[in-house]
């Protein structure tokens, strides 16, 4: 199965931790569940025109969520998803994250 760069990189992860890391040249993205590190590196380099020095990938586990409603307590699960932390070469940055 061949994935395009837009299919591999689903969205950037905007959180307090990821914003702190972006100042150090590390950017966090949600990626396709079947994408490898090599595919993620190629996709980020193609989409943002930067040089990637390292890629760390992890899968977040599904978590149980409980919620009280008028009819009683309901239990559900969050979806598992795959996250990639991309480290760029020194002196490079992705402009998309700078305005957030």
N, C-alpha and C positions, 0 to 999 in steps of 0.2 A: 504494500500500500504506500503510495507516494503522497506526501503531504506538502502543500505549498507553505511558504513562510507565514502567510496570514492565517493558515490553519494551525500551524505549530504554536505561534504566540497568540494566545487567546485575548489577554488583557494585561495591563500593568497592575501590580498590587499597590494600592495607595493606603499605607498605614503609617503610624508614627515611627515604627521601627524601620520600615523600608525607606522612609524619607531621610532618617538619620544615616542609613547606610549609603544612600545615593550621594551624600557628600564625600564619601570615601571611595567612590567609583564602583559601588556594588548596586545593581538594579534588580528588582524582583518582578517576575512575570508569572502569570498563570499560563501553563502550557498544556498542549494536548496530552492525554494520558499515555499514548503510545510513542511519544517523541523521545528520542535518545539525546544524550548530551551533545553529540556531534551535530545532530539536526537542529537543536536549539541554538548552538553557536553559529551555524551557518545562517539560520533565520534572522537572528539579531543583527549579525553583520550585514545582511542584505537589506533589512528594513531600515536600520538606523545609520548605516554607513560608518560604522566604528569597528575597531579591532578588539576582539574578545580574548582575554588571557586565560580565564577559567570559568567553568560552569559547574555549579552544585545543584543537584536535583533531589527533591523529596516529595513524597506523597502524603498529604495530610489525611488523617484517618477520619471516618465518619463519626460524629459525636451524637449522643442521645440528647434531645432537647425536650423538656417538659413544659407544659403551659396549662394554666388553669383557665377554664372557660365557665360559662354559666351552666353548662351541662356536665361539668366535672373536669377531671384532669385528662389531657390528651398527651400522648407520647409520640414523638417523631424522631427522625434522624436527619442530620445535615448530610450533604453530598460529599463524598471524598473527592479531592481534586489534587492536581499535580502542580508543584511550584518549582520554579528555577531561579536561582540567584546567580546573576551573571556579573563577573568581575571584568572591567575594562582595563586596557593598558593605561599606564600613568599619562595624565595630560588629556585624556579623552573624556567626553561626557555626552549624555543623551539629552538634547534640548527639551524633549517632551516633559521630563520630570522637573525642570527648572522653574516652570511657572506655577507649580502646585503649591 
